[in-house]
Amino acid sequence: MSSLPLVDGLIVALDLFEVKTALSLARRLSEYVSWFKVGSQLFLRGGPHVVEELRALGARVFLDLKFHDIPATVGRAVEACVRMEVGFLTVHALGGRRMLTAAAEAAVGSGTQILAVTVLTSLEEEELSEVGLSGGIPGRVCSLAALAGECGVPGIVCSARELTSLREAGIRPEVIVTPGIRLAERQGDDQRRTVSPREAFALGATHIVVGRPVLESADPVKLVRNLLQVGK
């Protein structure tokens, strides 16, 4: 067994289509990784079974389904996820005050923390304007993060590039999860507002999500071991 400790701030995204492949990778990494992200792609293939298998490894699950619906529907969906004992669960902050409040209330007293997705890391300023959202990305992230906090949502998801703006605005969520983490620039990457692991933690992220660099690595265990030296 390795003497390397688990780093609670590292979340490996199991953005894979095959359940067996995802669980096999999780088993290989479970000595070093305490969090795994399950998104819609994997959850639609494996359902609650995937969550159960990951929890059986002793891992915590970040269920990234980004709920965005009427308040009653989201509240019931959160209740269903709470029963699976996931650690983090995402909803879209753009669902508004009543939806965010319903999500937060549905998780009260559980071990599930709701995270409000602010602006997707794949979006750029021009695309934000195309969907009718003005004020620029940093301003939009700040306003949505503030709204989430007012509704009792303890955490947010945003690019680390917006963390300085949040800090300057005095907005300090309990949990800040930053996707779009890259170890090097990639051609054809659909993530736009990316940063390195070191940058993300330095800017104030509590957790980073690393997916493609691990999934595409010839030696994912070695890559994760190296990442542990970069984290907190």
Buried (B, 14 or more C-beta within 10 A) or exposed (E): EEEEEBBBBBBBBBBBEEBEEBBEBBEEBBBBBBBBBBBEBBBEBBEBEBBEBBBEBEBBBBBBBBBBBEBEEBBEBBBEBBEBBBBBBBBBBBBBEBBBBBBBBBBEEBEBBBBBBBBBBBBEEEBBEEEEBEEBBBBBBBBBBBBBBEBBBBBBBBBBBBBEBBEEBEBEBEBBBBBBBBBEEEEEEEBBBBBBBEBBBEBBBBBBBBBBBBBEBEEBBEBBBEBBEBBE
